[in-house]
Amino acid sequence: MHITNVLKKPILTEKSYRGISDGVYTFEVDKRAHKTQIKEAFEKIFEVKVAKINIQNYSAKSKRMGKYEGKTSAVKKALIKLKPGEKLDLFNEDN
């Protein structure tokens, strides 16, 4: 798997913004990617050193909207903690 296909998008919620101050960034990743691939891709793309990665797998859930029934998407999240002194300039924290 190529490194550009591993990280899909950042997850921007209130809870993930609280983690940014501690150096923890939350990203949606490819379901087939494992920790080593995620670490290599993150370090090459953003040029920072990763200390730790936690993975969360969310399975699809059944949802209903009136008489219509469907499923939500299954998602794999990676919580990426940077080494002390490292900072990601992806999010403007000055504003």
C-alpha positions as a printed Julia matrix, in Angstrom:
95×3 Matrix{Float64}:
   0.0    0.0    0.0
   1.37   3.42  -0.98
   1.86   6.0    1.81
  -0.54   8.47   0.21
  -3.37   5.93   0.51
  -2.84   5.19   4.21
  -4.03   8.49   5.75
  -7.46   9.56   4.52
  -8.4   12.7    6.46
  -8.07  14.35   9.87
 -10.97  13.97  12.28
 -11.95  17.38  13.63
 -14.21  17.16  16.67
 -14.23  18.83  20.08
 -12.57  15.79  21.6
  -9.84  15.65  18.94
  -9.12  19.37  19.37
  -8.48  18.77  23.09
  -5.92  16.12  22.14
  -4.01  18.51  19.87
  -2.78  20.48  22.89
  -1.23  17.23  24.21
   0.35  16.42  20.84
  -2.23  13.76  19.88
  -3.71  13.98  16.38
  -6.68  11.92  15.15
  -6.86  10.7   11.56
  -9.12   8.4    9.6
  -6.95   5.72   8.01
  -7.37   2.9    5.49
  -8.98  -0.18   7.04
  -6.16  -2.42   5.78
  -3.34  -0.28   7.24
  -1.48  -1.39  10.36
   0.44   0.66  12.93
   3.81   0.4   11.22
   2.43   1.6    7.88
   0.57   4.47   9.56
   3.7    5.56  11.43
   5.89   5.49   8.31
   3.32   7.4    6.24
   2.75  10.05   8.93
   6.48  10.62   9.48
   7.21  10.93   5.74
   4.26  13.16   4.89
   4.43  15.58   7.84
   8.19  15.24   8.66
   7.69  14.72  12.4
   8.6   11.88  14.79
   5.82   9.67  16.13
   5.99   8.35  19.7
   2.88   6.17  19.84
  -0.14   5.12  17.8
  -3.49   3.84  19.07
  -6.02   2.32  16.69
  -9.81   2.35  16.99
 -11.99   0.22  14.7
 -15.64   1.2   14.35
 -17.96  -1.25  12.62
 -20.92  -0.13  10.5
 -24.13   0.51  12.41
 -27.72   0.18  11.23
 -29.53   3.5   10.96
 -33.1    4.3   10.07
 -34.61   7.45   8.57
 -38.38   7.02   8.53
 -39.16   3.96   6.46
 -35.67   3.82   4.92
 -33.01   1.66   6.49
 -29.27   1.71   5.84
 -25.85   1.47   7.42
 -23.22   3.99   8.42
 -19.67   3.6    7.12
 -17.18   1.42   8.95
 -14.21   3.58  10.03
 -10.69   2.98  11.32
  -9.21   5.84  13.38
  -5.61   6.36  14.4
  -4.69   8.47  17.42
  -1.12   9.58  16.71
   1.0   10.93  19.58
   4.07  12.92  18.61
   7.39  12.83  20.46
   8.0   15.69  22.93
   9.11  18.85  21.17
   7.46  17.89  17.87
   4.57  19.96  16.52
   2.33  19.61  13.49
   1.58  22.91  11.71
  -1.48  21.46  10.0
  -3.85  23.19  12.41
  -3.51  26.92  13.17
  -3.6   27.08  16.94
  -2.8   30.81  17.0
  -6.32  31.89  16.03
